[in-house]
Amino acid sequence: MLTTEQEAEDDCIDLPEDDPEMIRRMIVFLYYRDYDPTGIYHVDRLGEVLLAVDGGNRAPKYHTRGNCQDCACMVLLSAPIDPPQPWTCALTGLVRSRTAMKEHPSKLMQVASPLSTHATMYALGDKYQVEGLCAKSLEKFRSSLFAHRESEDFIDAVQIAYTSTLDSNRGLRDAIIQALEEYFDIHIIAIPGAEEELPTINRFSMMLLRHCASEADKKRSKRQAEDEEAAREEERTRARFAGVRF
């Protein structure tokens, strides 16, 4: 959609506020109904798409793909690259010894920031009202959550979701709330005012949230164990005095 008379004459649209790489992906979506990065089984359909910088956004460590075959974090490069390294969790520092695949295609690359990319594409789809882009980017975002939930990319994606979309647009936000509950046992909705602070979340605050959630879980487990022991003691007392008349 041409927005000014000058743009109409030049047959050119100026979008100075948006990342050119994200605009490129939006244009790719208009032609292919998909964009990079994508799932490992869908990279071939985007094989003819020219990436701006081959390998420029490569993840330093690759995650395993056993339970994450559909993770939308892969691109197909025009030239071979070195084999991937074991994946290291950004928050815990744990090293996973297995590489992405036992037989890794030399031109297949895992990108460093799939979640923030999909979150940005969701915001662009909403901003420019591109039919189907919000649904596709949300699908890809959800597919990448499990494998990238402990990366700093997740924190970046949360910030993007809560600063680049309207409060009334719950698609991406609900996916984040669900991920925080499912993967971190953090029930944001149950904490008054917590969701309003998510735009300012960082690695430190995320660690604090996880610590508080862990401590709360320990207390719940302790109370449950105490209640179960009290119930067992009551049963033992009843058994001991069964049939005794006072």
N, C-alpha and C positions, 0 to 999 in steps of 0.2 A: 504494500500500500504506500503510494507516494504521498508525502505529507506536506510538501511545499511546492510552489510553482517552479523554483529553481531545480529541485530534485526531479520534477517531471520533465524539465527541459534537458537535464543532464542524464536522465535515465539512471539515476544513482540515488541511493538512500544512505544518509549519514546516521550512524548509530554510535555516537562517541561515548555513551555511558556503558556500553556492554563490551565484554571481552571478545575480541575477534575470533578466538578459537571456539567460543561457545556459539557465536553467530554462525560460524562454519558448520558446526554440528547441527544447528537448527535447519540450515539449508539442506544438509545431507538428509535429515529426517524427512523433509518435504519430498525428496525423490525416492528414498528407500524405506520410509516408515521405520527407520532405525537409525542409530548413530553410534559412533565409537566413544568409549569402549562398550563392548557387548559380551554376550555369553560365548563360551568356547565353541559351541556348535553353530554359532551364527556369524563368525568372523569372515567366512568365505564370501558371504553376500556383500560384505563391505570391502572386499579385497581390492577393488579398483578405486576406492576412495583415497585420495592423496592426503596423507597426514602432513601437517605443517612442519614438524620436526621429528623425524624417525628416532625413537628412543629417548626423546627429550623429557618425557614424563614417566620414565621407567621406574617401577618399584625397586628399591634396593634389595628387598627380600621377597620371595614368592611364597604364597600360602599353598597348603595342600588342597587338592580338589576332590577328595573322597566324598564329602557331603556337600560340596559346593560346586558341582559341575555347571550349574546355571549362573554362577556369579558373573555379573556383567562388568568385568574388569579387564578384558583382554582386547588387544588390537593386533592386526596383522601388518607387519612391517614389509617394506620393499626389499630389505636386505637382511641376511642372517645376523643374529646376535649371539653373544656368549651364553652358555647355559645359566639358568637362574641359580640364585643362592638360597640356602635354607631361610625360612621366614622367622623373623624375630618380632615378638609382640612389643609394640611401642610403650605400653603401660606397665607390663609385668617383666619385660626383658627375657622371657622364656624363648628359647630357640627350638624351633621345630626341625627335626633332622631330615624329614622327607622333603623333596622338592615338589614343584607343582604337578609334574607328571613323570612317570617312569621313562617315557619316551617323549621328551619335550620338543615340539617343532621349533626349528631354529629361528623362524620368523615370527613366532608368536610371543607377544610381550604383555606382561601384566603392568598396568599403569599404577602410579603411586597414589592417586586420589580419585577413585571411582565414585565414592559417596558424595563428595563435594561437587563433582562434575554433574552427577545426576540431580542433585539438589538445585544446582544452578540452572540446569535444563528445565526442571520443573517450574522454576521461577520465570524463566523466559517464556515457556509455554503459556503461563498465566498472563504475563505482561502483554504478549503480542497475540494472545488468543489463537494460538496455533492448534488446530483441531487434532486431538489425539496425542499431542506431545506431553501433556501433563500425565496422562494415563501411562504412556510408555516409560517416561522417566521415573514415575513412582514404582512401576513394576521392576525396573532395573535397580532402583534404589533398594527395594525390599530384597531382591535376589543377592545383593552385595552385603547386606547387613551382617549376616552370620560370620563371614570370613573376615570382615574389616571392622567388627564392632569394637575391638580393643586398640584400634589405631587412632592416631591424632586426626586422621581424616574424618573419623566419625564426629569428633568435637567440632571440626571446621564445618561439617555438613549441618550440624545442629544450629550453629550460628547463622549460616546462610538461610536455612529454613525459616528461622524466626526473625530475620531482618529483611528478607526479600519477598515475602508473601504476606497477603492480608491476614489479619486475625481470623476472619471468617472462612478462610481457605484451610480446611483441616486435613486435607489429604496427606501431605508430607509430615505435618506435625503429629498426627495420630500415629503414623508409622514410627516416629521417633519415640513417642510416649510408650508405645507397645514394646519397642526394642529395649528401652530402659527398664521396663518391668520384667520382660522375659529373660534378658541376658545379664542384667545387673541387679535385679531385685530392688529397683528403685521405683517407688510408686509416687511419681511426681504429682499426680492429681490429688493424692491424699495429703500433700504438704501445702498448706495455704500459701499462696503467692509464689510458689516455686516455679511454675511454668512461665510466669512473667519475667523471671530472671534468666531463663535459658538463653536469650540472645547474648548474654555476657559470660556464658560458660567457658571455662578453659580447662586445661589439663589438671591444674591444682584443685579447682572446685569439683571436677569429676572424681578425683581421687577421694576428696572429702565425702562426697555423696556415697561413693561405694563403701567407704569405711563406716559411715553412719548406718548404711543399710546392712552391712555385715554385723555390726554390733547389735542392731535391732533384731536381726535374725538369730543371733546367739542368745539374746534375752528371751525371745519367743521359744526357742528350743529348750532353754533351761526351765522356763515356766511350764512347758508341756511335759517335760520329764518329771518335774516336781508334782504336777497334777496326776500324772500316771502312777507315780509311786504312792501318792496319797490314796488313790483309788485302790491300788493293790493292797495297801495296808488296811484299808477299810474292809476289803473282802476277806483278808486273813483274820481280822478281828471278828467278823460275823461268823466265819467258819469255826473259830475257836470256841465261841459261846453258843453255837447252834444247839438247840435242845435243852439249854440250861435255863431253869426257872429261878426267878429272883423273888 
